[in-house]
Each structure stands twice: as C-alpha cells, then as structure tokens.
Amino acid sequence: MINGNTRLFAIVADPIAQVRTPQVLNAYFEARALDAVLVPVHVAPEGLAAVVEGFRRTRNLDGFIVTVPHKTAVAALCDALGPAAQATGSVNTVRRDPDGRLVGDMFDGAGFVQGLRTQGHDPAGRRCLLLGAGGAAGAIAFSLAQAGAAQVVVANRTRAKADAVVQRVRQAFPQADIQAGDADPQGYDVVVNATSLGMKPDDPLPLAIDRLQPHTLVAEIIMKPELTPLLAQAQAHGCPVHFGRHMLDEQVRLMARFMLRD
C-alpha cells in the first residue's frame, strides 16, 4: 500500500506507453519489501527542464529513469555524472541526493552486454554493427568496446552523430576498433538496432534484410513490441534474434542500487 512514507521514483519519456520499466522495477521493490513505487511521467522535450527542476525539489523522490528522447538532455541538467555517463554524454538513471543534488549515470550499455551474455552471446571478439547514435547507442558502443568486441561500426542517418559516438568511445578506449560506417549488415556477427525504428507498425526497417547472413545475431533494444518487424523478418531469414527486454531485465538491479545508494 502506498502511504505517506512511500519513497517515489519516476520514469520520463515521450512517448511513455511503450515502457516496461514500471512493471520490472516495481516487482524489484516488492520482492525486497521496499516501501517504494515507480510511476511513468510523460514529458515532452519543451517541458523537460521544468519537470527535472520539480523532481529536484520533491523531497520524497529518490531518483528517476530516463528514456527516449531525453537521455542526452537530462545529462546536461545533472550536477554530476558517473563514468559511463561522462563517456557517452547521456544518462538513463538519475539519483536525487537528500540535498536535491542530481547525479546521473548510464546503464543501458552494461545492461545490454550483460543481457547478451546471459543468453549465450558474449560480444568479445565479434564484429558488431550498431544502428543509431543516440544516448542508448552511445552507451552500447562504449560497453561493446569495453567487453572486447573485435570491431564496432556505428551507422546513423546523420554521420556527424555517429562520428561523435566514435570519438567519445575512442577517448575511453584508445585501442578499440570503432568507426562510423553504413548500415549494410553483411559480414557482421552481431547487428544491434539502437534506433527507435520498430516502435510504430509503419516504421521502415533500419536495414536491408536480404543483406543479413544466417549466422548474424540481430538484437533489439525496443521493449514494446517485443517481436519488432526487424526481429520477425530476421527470424524468417534464418537469423538468431535477441529481444530488447533482456537489456532492461539485466540493468534493473544496477539502476535500483544506484538510486537507492545501495
């Protein structure tokens, strides 16, 4: 039962209906008998700064999760950033300290790589094509390099954004083989869709399915729908697939411990 002592957490997004985090994190709180609740907050970009300032002043709020399209913008609103957030320029989790200080960090990449490993797909030594250059993509590029991927190629419609991701990762891992490139999936061991394409039924596919090879693992970070058009067509093409929920399932513990200062 929610009461006057319940600690508050939020997730901010635009749109919000697709998020799975409330179900997963509230289950985490319940399993640990914590008097806490996470609620979805639909925030458009033009209202983001005001909402974050409101969170800063809300004394029974201990943190919030950040997702599309706010990860980069929220990083600029934090008072301090953790290592992954500094390297990627984006956050997906913010802790509110008792004095209102906001500390952000990024767990998308760590959650994604751990999700791959739990499903038997260690990225170490594998050639990876990463589609997208937003906050989640930058975090995944960082963690793939950290995990020892043989190569990471970042493909994005705006080449400058891909170049920016590459530059940030190279600063953290100078020896990593990472570069900007195109979205042709041929010759890769792993293809990761870190764009928002697939959230809507009429979205175009982010790559040419007929260029996929049957051994290539096709991975999503989209949670809803679970079986995106990309994954469905990749399966039909004979490729193994990896669902977006694995990333969230693995990073929930990391996000919760960060916000709870555990």
ZAPAGU-557622 format. One line per 5 residues: number of its first residue (from 1); their letters; for each residue x, y, z of N, C-alpha, C. Coordinates in steps of 0.1 Angstrom, whole numbers, plus 5000, padded with zeros to 4 digits. Atoms other than C-alpha are relative to their C-alpha. Last residue first. Layout:
<sites>
NUM = a = X,Y,Z,X,Y,Z,X,Y,Z | ...
</sites>
This chain:
<sites>
262 = drlmf = 4997,5013,4994,5230,5006,4979,5014,4995,4997 | 4987,4999,4994,5226,5043,4971,5004,4988,5008 | 5002,5003,4986,5189,5036,4964,5013,5002,5008 | 5009,4990,4995,5192,5053,4930,4998,4998,5015 | 4995,4986,5001,5223,5034,4921,4991,5010,5007
257 = ramlr = 4989,4998,4990,5211,5001,4935,5006,5014,4999 | 5006,4999,4987,5179,5004,4915,5010,5003,5011 | 5007,4987,4999,5197,5012,4882,4994,5002,5014 | 4990,4990,5000,5221,4983,4885,4994,5014,5003 | 4993,5001,4988,5194,4958,4895,5010,5012,5001
252 = vqedl = 5009,4995,4989,5172,4970,4867,5008,5000,5013 | 4995,4987,4994,5201,4967,4842,4991,5005,5011 | 4987,5000,4994,5197,4930,4835,5005,5013,5006 | 5000,5009,4989,5160,4929,4829,5013,5000,5007 | 5007,4995,4989,5161,4960,4808,5001,4991,5012
247 = mhrgf = 4993,4988,4995,5187,4947,4784,4994,5006,5013 | 4988,5005,4993,5170,4913,4781,5009,5011,5006 | 5002,5002,4986,5137,4930,4773,5012,4995,5008 | 4997,4988,4992,5150,4942,4740,4999,4999,5015 | 5010,4991,4997,5150,4907,4725,5004,5012,5009
242 = hvpcg = 4999,4996,4986,5178,4889,4708,4991,5011,5004 | 5003,4987,4995,5175,4871,4675,5001,5002,5015 | 5003,5000,4985,5191,4842,4657,4997,5014,5004 | 4990,4995,4990,5190,4846,4619,4995,4998,5014 | 4992,5011,4995,5171,4823,4594,5010,5005,5011
237 = haqaq = 4988,5001,5008,5156,4850,4572,5010,4989,5005 | 5005,5007,5012,5122,4844,4589,5012,4998,4990 | 5003,5014,4997,5139,4852,4622,4996,4993,4987 | 4987,5007,4998,5154,4884,4607,4998,4985,5003 | 4995,5002,5014,5119,4894,4594,5014,4993,5001
232 = allpt = 5009,5010,5007,5103,4889,4629,5006,4997,4986 | 4997,5013,4994,5133,4907,4646,4991,4989,4993 | 4987,5004,5003,5130,4937,4623,5003,4986,5005 | 5000,5004,5014,5092,4939,4625,5014,4995,4996 | 5001,4989,5009,5096,4940,4663,5000,4995,4986
227 = lepkm = 4995,5005,5013,5089,4910,4684,4997,5011,4990 | 4988,5009,4998,5088,4925,4719,5005,4995,4987 | 5003,5014,4999,5065,4954,4708,5013,4991,5002 | 5014,5002,5005,5074,4970,4730,4998,5006,4987 | 5007,5009,4991,5108,4967,4746,4986,4996,4995
222 = iieav = 5014,4996,4998,5130,4982,4719,4993,4989,5008 | 5001,4994,4986,5167,4974,4725,4986,5005,5002 | 5008,4988,4998,5169,4950,4696,5002,5006,5014 | 5005,4996,4986,5194,4924,4686,4993,5013,5000 | 5007,4987,5002,5201,4905,4653,4993,5004,5014
217 = lthpq = 5009,4998,4990,5227,4877,4656,4994,5014,4999 | 4999,4987,4993,5243,4870,4623,4989,5001,5011 | 4994,5002,4987,5247,4833,4614,5000,5013,5008 | 5007,5008,4990,5221,4834,4587,5006,4999,5013 | 4995,5013,5001,5237,4864,4568,4994,4991,5011
212 = lrdia = 4996,5008,4988,5218,4896,4565,5005,4986,4997 | 4986,4999,4998,5218,4916,4533,5005,4992,5012 | 4994,5010,5009,5183,4904,4524,5015,5001,5000 | 5000,5013,4995,5170,4922,4555,5008,4990,4991 | 5005,5009,5010,5181,4956,4543,5001,4986,5004
207 = lplpd = 4990,5006,5008,5185,4978,4574,4993,4991,4989 | 4987,4992,4999,5166,5001,4598,5011,4994,4991 | 4989,5008,4994,5132,4987,4587,5013,5008,5000 | 4992,5008,5010,5106,5014,4579,5011,4991,5008 | 4986,4996,5001,5082,5024,4607,5007,4991,4989
202 = dpkmg = 4997,4995,5014,5045,5017,4599,5015,5005,4999 | 5002,5010,5010,5039,4995,4630,5004,5004,4986 | 5013,4998,5007,5054,5020,4654,4999,4990,4988 | 5010,4997,4990,5082,5011,4679,4986,5002,4994 | 5006,5012,4996,5102,4995,4651,4990,5001,5011
197 = lstan = 5008,5006,5011,5125,5023,4643,4996,4986,5004 | 5014,5002,4996,5135,5039,4676,4992,4994,4989 | 5009,4989,5004,5172,5033,4669,4986,4998,5005 | 5001,4991,4989,5196,5010,4688,4993,5013,4996 | 5008,4988,5003,5192,4982,4664,4998,5008,5012
192 = vvvdy = 5008,4995,4989,5221,4959,4671,4992,5012,4995 | 5006,4987,5004,5237,4937,4645,4991,5004,5011 | 5011,4994,4992,5261,4910,4657,4995,5013,4994 | 5005,5011,4991,5285,4887,4638,4988,5004,5008 | 5000,4998,4986,5289,4911,4609,4995,4988,5008
187 = gqpda = 4986,5002,4994,5299,4904,4573,5001,5002,5015 | 4992,5012,5005,5268,4918,4556,5014,5000,5007 | 4997,5010,4989,5248,4942,4578,5009,4989,4996 | 5000,5013,5007,5249,4973,4554,5005,4989,5010 | 5009,5010,4993,5240,5002,4577,5000,4987,4993
182 = dgaqi = 5014,5000,5005,5269,5025,4568,4993,4988,5006 | 5001,5007,5012,5301,5034,4587,4985,5000,4995 | 5013,4998,5006,5315,5052,4617,4999,4993,4986 | 5000,4990,5011,5345,5037,4634,4985,5002,4995 | 5013,4994,5001,5355,5016,4664,5000,5010,4989
177 = daqpf = 5003,4999,5014,5385,4992,4667,4985,5005,4998 | 5012,5006,5005,5393,4999,4704,4999,5002,4985 | 4996,5011,5008,5429,5008,4713,4988,4993,4993 | 4992,4996,5012,5421,5043,4725,5003,4988,4991 | 4993,5013,5003,5393,5030,4749,5008,5003,4987
172 = aqrvr = 5000,5009,4989,5378,5060,4768,5008,4987,4997 | 4994,4993,4988,5387,5087,4743,5001,4990,5012 | 4985,5001,5001,5380,5062,4715,5007,5007,5011 | 4996,5013,4996,5344,5058,4728,5016,4999,4999 | 5001,5002,4985,5338,5095,4728,5005,4987,5004
167 = qvvad = 4989,4992,4994,5352,5099,4692,4999,4999,5015 | 4987,5006,5002,5331,5071,4679,5011,5007,5007 | 5000,5012,4991,5299,5085,4694,5014,4993,4999 | 4999,4996,4987,5307,5119,4678,5000,4988,5010 | 4986,4997,4998,5314,5103,4644,5002,5005,5015
162 = akart = 4992,5013,4998,5280,5086,4646,5014,5003,5003 | 5004,5006,4987,5263,5120,4653,5008,4987,5002 | 4993,4993,4990,5282,5136,4624,4997,4995,5014 | 4987,5005,4998,5270,5109,4600,5008,5007,5012 | 4991,4988,4999,5234,5118,4604,5014,4996,5004
157 = rnavv = 5004,4991,5011,5215,5088,4592,5008,5013,5000 | 5011,4991,4996,5234,5066,4617,4997,5009,4988 | 5006,4994,5012,5258,5037,4614,4988,5008,5005 | 5012,4992,4996,5283,5029,4642,4994,5006,4987 | 5003,4990,5010,5308,5001,4634,4987,5007,5003
152 = vqaag = 5013,4994,4998,5322,4982,4664,4999,5011,4989 | 5002,4988,5007,5351,4958,4659,4986,5005,5003 | 4989,4998,5010,5367,4929,4677,4999,5012,4992 | 5004,5003,5013,5344,4934,4707,5011,5002,4990 | 4990,5006,5009,5364,4934,4739,4995,4996,4986
147 = aqals = 5001,5015,5000,5337,4940,4765,5009,4993,4991 | 4995,5005,4987,5348,4976,4770,5000,4985,5001 | 4985,4998,5000,5343,4982,4733,5006,4995,5013 | 4995,5010,5009,5308,4967,4735,5015,5001,4999 | 4999,5013,4993,5302,4988,4766,5004,4988,4991
142 = faiag = 4991,5000,4989,5310,5021,4750,5002,4986,5006 | 4987,5000,5007,5291,5013,4718,5011,5000,5011 | 4998,5014,5004,5261,5003,4740,5014,4999,4992 | 4996,5008,4989,5263,5036,4758,5003,4986,4996 | 4986,4996,4995,5265,5056,4726,5004,4991,5012
137 = aagga = 4990,5005,5009,5235,5037,4712,5015,5003,5004 | 4999,5014,4997,5214,5043,4743,5011,4994,4991 | 4994,5003,4987,5221,5080,4741,5002,4986,5003 | 5006,4993,4988,5215,5084,4704,5007,4996,5013 | 4990,4992,4993,5238,5073,4676,4994,5008,5011
132 = glllc = 5005,4989,4991,5218,5046,4658,5012,5007,5007 | 5008,4991,5008,5225,5012,4642,4994,5010,5010 | 5009,4993,4991,5254,4993,4658,4992,5011,4992 | 5006,4988,5007,5272,4968,4636,4989,5006,5009 | 5014,4995,4996,5293,4944,4657,4997,5012,4992
127 = rrgap = 5002,4988,5008,5323,4922,4647,4985,5004,5002 | 5010,5001,5011,5329,4896,4675,4999,5014,4993 | 4994,5005,5012,5360,4891,4697,4990,4999,4988 | 4985,5000,5001,5341,4896,4729,5005,4993,4988 | 4995,4992,5011,5304,4900,4723,5015,5001,4998
122 = dhgqt = 4989,4991,4995,5294,4871,4745,5005,5008,4988 | 4994,4993,5011,5261,4857,4732,5010,5010,5005 | 4989,5008,5007,5249,4829,4755,5006,5007,4988 | 5006,5008,5011,5216,4845,4765,5010,4992,4992 | 5009,5009,4993,5230,4857,4799,4993,4991,4989
117 = rlgqv = 4993,5011,4994,5259,4872,4779,4991,4990,5007 | 4994,5008,5010,5238,4893,4756,5006,4987,5007 | 5011,5008,5006,5218,4906,4786,5005,4991,4989 | 5003,5011,4991,5251,4915,4803,4988,4992,4995 | 4989,5010,5001,5261,4935,4772,4997,4988,5010
112 = fgagd = 5001,5007,5013,5227,4953,4771,5011,4989,4999 | 5012,5009,5000,5226,4961,4808,4999,4992,4987 | 4997,5011,4991,5261,4975,4808,4989,4990,5000 | 4990,5008,5006,5253,4996,4777,5003,4988,5009 | 5005,5007,5012,5220,5009,4790,5010,4990,4995
107 = fmdgv = 4999,5014,4998,5234,5017,4825,4995,4992,4988 | 5006,5007,5011,5242,5054,4822,5002,4985,5001 | 4991,5009,5006,5248,5077,4851,4992,4992,4990 | 5004,5008,5010,5233,5108,4867,5010,4990,4995 | 4989,5007,5005,5237,5126,4900,4995,4989,4990
102 = lrgdp = 5004,5011,5010,5211,5152,4909,5013,4994,4994 | 4990,5002,5010,5217,5173,4941,4997,4988,4991 | 5005,4996,5013,5185,5180,4959,5010,4999,4989 | 4999,4985,5002,5201,5180,4994,4995,5005,4986 | 5009,4993,4991,5188,5145,5001,5000,5015,4999
97 = drrvt = 4995,5001,4986,5205,5131,4970,4991,5009,5009 | 5002,4987,4993,5184,5126,4939,5005,4998,5014 | 5002,5001,4985,5198,5097,4918,4998,5014,5005 | 4996,4988,4992,5194,5099,4880,4996,4997,5015 | 5004,5001,4986,5193,5069,4856,5006,5012,5008
92 = nvsgt = 5013,5006,5000,5194,5068,4818,4995,4998,5014 | 5004,5007,4988,5221,5093,4812,4987,4992,4998 | 5014,5002,4998,5239,5108,4782,4998,4992,5013 | 5008,4987,5001,5272,5123,4772,4985,4998,5002 | 5010,5000,5011,5287,5089,4764,4992,5013,4999
87 = aqaap = 4994,5005,5012,5320,5089,4784,4990,5001,4988 | 4990,4991,5005,5307,5111,4812,5005,4996,4986 | 5007,4988,5005,5276,5090,4815,5010,5010,4995 | 5006,5003,5013,5296,5058,4817,4993,5012,4994 | 4990,5003,5011,5319,5072,4844,4994,4998,4986
82 = gladc = 4991,5011,4998,5292,5088,4866,5008,4997,4988 | 5002,5012,5009,5279,5123,4861,5009,4989,5004 | 4988,5008,5001,5274,5153,4885,4997,4987,4991 | 4989,4993,4993,5250,5182,4889,5013,4992,4999 | 4995,5006,4988,5226,5169,4863,5011,5008,5006
77 = laava = 5007,4995,4989,5207,5190,4838,5005,4995,5013 | 4996,4986,4999,5231,5185,4809,4994,5006,5012 | 4986,5000,4996,5228,5147,4813,5004,5014,5003 | 5000,5001,4986,5190,5152,4811,5014,5000,5005 | 5004,4987,4994,5193,5165,4775,5000,4999,5016
72 = tkhpv = 4989,4990,5001,5213,5135,4764,4996,5013,5007 | 4988,5004,4993,5189,5109,4777,5011,5010,5000 | 4995,4990,4991,5156,5127,4769,5014,4997,5006 | 4988,4995,5007,5142,5111,4737,5009,5009,5009 | 5001,4992,5012,5138,5083,4747,4989,5011,5001
67 = tvifg = 4999,5007,5013,5145,5071,4782,4996,5010,4989 | 5001,4991,5011,5153,5085,4817,5001,4991,4987 | 4995,5007,5012,5148,5067,4850,4997,5009,4988 | 5009,5002,5012,5142,5088,4881,5008,4993,4989 | 4993,5001,5013,5155,5092,4916,4990,4998,4989
62 = dlnrt = 4986,5004,4998,5149,5095,4954,5007,4998,4986 | 4996,5007,5013,5116,5114,4954,5015,4997,5001 | 5002,5014,4999,5103,5122,4989,5003,4992,4987 | 4991,5005,4990,5119,5157,4989,4998,4985,5003 | 5009,5010,4994,5105,5168,4956,5007,4992,5010
57 = rrfge = 5006,4994,4988,5126,5200,4948,4990,4990,5007 | 4989,4996,4991,5150,5182,4924,4994,5005,5013 | 4994,5011,4993,5120,5165,4908,5010,5003,5011 | 5010,5005,4990,5104,5198,4901,5004,4988,5008 | 4999,4991,4988,5136,5210,4885,4990,4997,5010
52 = vvaal = 4988,5004,4993,5135,5179,4863,5002,5009,5012 | 5004,5012,4993,5099,5187,4853,5012,4995,5009 | 5009,4996,4989,5108,5223,4844,4997,4987,5008 | 4992,4993,4990,5138,5212,4823,4991,5003,5012 | 4990,5008,4992,5118,5186,4805,5007,5007,5011
47 = gepav = 5003,4999,4986,5088,5207,4794,5010,4993,5009 | 5001,4986,4996,5099,5216,4759,4997,5001,5015 | 4987,4993,4998,5111,5180,4754,4999,5014,5005 | 4995,4995,5013,5077,5165,4760,5013,5007,5002 | 4994,4987,5001,5072,5147,4794,5005,5003,4986
42 = hvpvl = 4999,4996,5014,5050,5117,4801,5004,5014,4999 | 5003,4985,5001,5057,5106,4837,5003,5003,4985 | 4997,4994,5013,5055,5068,4844,4996,5015,5000 | 5011,4997,5009,5055,5058,4881,5005,5006,4987 | 4996,4992,5012,5080,5040,4903,4988,5002,4991
37 = vadla = 5008,5002,5013,5070,5029,4938,5006,5009,4989 | 4996,4991,5011,5088,5025,4971,4991,4996,4988 | 5011,4991,5000,5083,5009,5006,5003,5011,4989 | 4997,4985,4999,5108,4982,4999,4988,5008,4999 | 5008,4994,4989,5099,4945,5007,5003,5015,5002
32 = raefy = 4991,4997,4989,5127,4932,4985,4993,5008,5012 | 4992,5012,4996,5105,4914,4961,5009,5002,5012 | 5009,5009,4992,5081,4943,4961,5008,4988,5005 | 5003,4994,4987,5108,4968,4950,4992,4990,5009 | 4988,5000,4993,5120,4945,4922,4998,5006,5014
27 = anlvq = 4998,5014,4996,5085,4940,4910,5012,4998,5009 | 5009,5002,4989,5081,4978,4910,5000,4986,5005 | 4994,4995,4988,5113,4979,4889,4990,4999,5012 | 4988,5007,4995,5100,4955,4863,5006,5005,5013 | 5003,5013,4996,5065,4967,4859,5012,4993,5006
22 = ptrvq = 5009,5000,4988,5074,5004,4859,4997,4986,5005 | 4992,4998,4987,5104,4997,4835,4991,5001,5012 | 5002,5011,4991,5083,4983,4807,5006,5002,5014 | 4990,5003,4991,5079,5015,4786,4996,4988,5009 | 4992,5012,5003,5058,5015,4755,5009,4996,5011
17 = aipda = 5008,5012,4999,5031,5039,4768,5008,4987,4997 | 4998,5007,4988,5055,5068,4775,4994,4986,5000 | 5012,5004,4993,5060,5088,4743,5004,4991,5012 | 5009,4994,5009,5080,5109,4752,5001,4992,4987 | 4999,5004,5014,5098,5096,4783,4990,5007,4992
12 = viafl = 5005,4989,5009,5103,5102,4820,5003,4995,4986 | 4993,5002,5013,5105,5073,4845,4994,5011,4991 | 5008,4997,5013,5097,5081,4881,5008,4995,4988 | 4991,5001,5011,5107,5071,4917,4992,5002,4988 | 5005,4999,5013,5089,5079,4950,5012,4999,4990
7 = rtngn = 4990,4993,5008,5096,5067,4985,4996,5000,4985 | 4995,5007,5012,5065,5057,5004,5010,5009,4993 | 4985,5003,4999,5063,5073,5039,5006,4994,4987 | 4992,4988,4999,5029,5089,5034,5015,4999,5001 | 5004,4992,4989,5013,5057,5021,5009,5012,5001
2 = im = 4993,4987,5000,5013,5035,4991,4995,5008,5012 | 5008,4988,5000,5000,5000,5000,5009,5013,5000
</sites>
